[in-house]
């Protein structure tokens, strides 16, 4: 350790008040979110004092750096900031600001000593090395304390909110104003209920965090002007209510496309307490259908409006395959020819049986559409006039669920 540095740091140990005050003011000025709460500022002041003392003890008394541990006040500060939702990056920035301010104070003192250039350089080098090592040693412990407290706090908060939401969904004898105040969410407005979940390809440990990070982006995409209500019924799923959504649900797809493995099912926008329940129910039904689709075909965003009569299958999505295959006959085969005929039939039927509209959508001649419809009837084994509504619903199921409702194509001869 530099002798010059030791001569400067040693006397400061007897009275650290000036240095502590300077560092504390610097942190408070640059990060008011850390020092704004008087109770937190008190813990911050103790933390700064303990950290300054630890650094000066190493610099002035020659104590080993590897003996430095996070002070109790620093661990308590981390827990307080976690409870208040202050980002962990802000907490770490407070340490960097404190480190820089402490170094500047000591460099100013070193500059006032009768030392030559080489001695000043050695003192500055040792000062930077020691302060970095002290902050590095403490950071690991305070980050662990922050994360542990944040996880515990969020679990407790989510448990309480989930219990309130579950009761709200299951009973009608509630005061919407009181419950809304408890949840911090206005139940009187319009809501879009949503279920967000992760696919099986996302590591189980990462799922909830990934969903929580995407919620603000979904709210922005929907044009919400107020924060959504969000609870986690399990470690892979979020229930959310987005207030006053003004943008079409299609906007959510682009958001989810940037976050691999995430999906959303959305209910209709409905007002009031009854709408809160209804939109959530729709979102749950939609999620049950969407989750039954093969992952390669599953849409990022599925809405209740897209389901139509398929909502009736929500209780047992697996029952769709036999019914679809019966309704479509050979059109339910999982091959390119059947897929092309299904696409043509959907364009034709969903546009009110208009050959011209179907031709325009598919960029084909009307004669080609007519030929494919006749071919589809042959493959199906009976005309469209027999069970036409069933055909439309079955085609919708194919579009939403993909291969899970199709009949597997037979393998090559001898493959079985």
Secondary structure, 3 states (H helix, E strand, C coil): CCHHHHHHHHHHHHCCHHHHHHHHHHHHHHCHHHHCCHHHHHHHHHHHHHHHHHHHHHHHHCCCHHHCCCCHHHHHHHHHHHHCCCCHHHHHHHHHHHHHHHHHHHHHHHHCCCCCHHHHHHHHHHHHHHHHHHHHHHHHHHHHHHHHHHHHHHHHHHHHHHHHHHHHHHCCCCCHHHHHHHHCCCCCCEEEEEEEEECCCCCCCCHHHHHHHHHHHHHHHCCCCCCCEEEEEECCEEEEEEECCCCCCHHHHHHHHCCCCEEEEEEEEEEHHHHHHHHHHHHHHHHHHHHCCCCCCCCCEEEHHHHHHHHHHHHHHHHHHHHHHHHHHHHHECCHHHHHHHHHHHHHHCCCCCHHHHHHHHCCCHHHHHHHHHHHHHHHCCCCCCCHHHHHHHHHHHHHHHHHHCECCCCCCCCC
